[in-house]
Amino acid sequence: MPADPFIRWRDLVYSARSERYRPERDLAFWQGKAAGYDHSQPPLPNTAACLREDLRGLGSLLEVGAGTGRLLLPLADAVAQVTALDHSPDMLAQLQAKGPPAHVRAVCGSLEEAEGVVAPHDAVLAAWSLAYQPDLRAALLTLRRLSRRALYLLEDDGVGSPHVQLRRALAGTPKPGRASLLQDALDALAWTCDVRRVTERRRLTFTDIASLLAFARLPLSESESLAALGPFLTEEDGQWTYAWTFDITILRVDQGVRA
Ligand SMILES: C[S@@+](CC[C@H](N)C(=O)[O-])C[C@H]1O[C@@H](n2cnc3c(N)ncnc32)[C@H](O)[C@@H]1O
């Protein structure tokens, strides 16, 4: 494996069979996923609380790749002016459908051309939106030029739901550790960053085992699936609860001029 984190990132991006590094592929992907995105994603109350504390009192916040605003909207009242930038009109339509407050502006545009459509903001956030950027160095430099005070990068190391982890392990396609790779990239740029890990919890309930197994879609027998998921399952009054925790990495790069 090459030592250079930018080459490792680029190789990872180009290894995606989905070819979502082609913008038209990524847009087509989100066109199909936008309506169900929020429902498929875990709530992030601890991450939002951590960011809100940090952002409070700042004049402006830009999220690049804001999607449906699932992370951005809970942060909106900490900041005077908020911009949601995304290249997918379908994801932004979901954000708009939530009736965001008047100080939240949605802008359809790409990270690559962001400097032509949005001005620098006090804080810039990119949460899970760099995964298909082949040129990570260029993307980070753009994000940093757009941020007057602080740049926040959110990622994880692929340790999410037990059933998806297991499915990927069985298929031989473990989810990549993008948070660690991003941290290596910031080190390579000699950008000092503050690293925080926030633990979130997800809890799903099922009325019977059949619906739980249909959700998990493991290529295993029923007894093997239940044995694998057992540590995360509890049963009470015929109702099954499937619960797990997962960690999110928040990397904050300061510009050195904080109020
Ligand atoms: C995984 S979603 C994350 C959305 C949001 N940040 C969140 O945490 O829920 C990635 C989002 O980044 C957007 N995106 C990906 N590449 C982009 C690019 N080059 N320019 C602008 N938006 C991009 C996608 O359209 C999508 O809405």
The ligand as an ORCA input file, in Angstrom:
! r2SCAN-3c Opt
* xyz 0 1
  C     -23.110     10.946      2.216
  S     -23.977     12.402      1.775
  C     -23.721     13.369      3.251
  C     -24.728     14.470      3.396
  C     -24.595     15.248      4.693
  N     -23.295     15.851      4.809
  C     -24.869     14.353      5.893
  O     -23.967     14.179      6.735
  O     -25.979     13.833      6.007
  C     -22.825     13.173      0.631
  C     -23.393     14.435      0.001
  O     -22.300     15.101     -0.652
  C     -22.743     15.569     -1.909
  N     -21.564     15.679     -2.787
  C     -20.748     14.669     -3.165
  N     -19.778     15.140     -3.965
  C     -19.992     16.467     -4.101
  C     -19.320     17.510     -4.809
  N     -18.237     17.256     -5.531
  N     -19.807     18.767     -4.727
  C     -20.930     19.026     -3.981
  N     -21.611     18.082     -3.300
  C     -21.144     16.820     -3.340
  C     -23.751     14.534     -2.377
  O     -24.617     15.057     -3.358
  C     -24.449     14.181     -1.066
  O     -25.553     15.001     -0.843
*
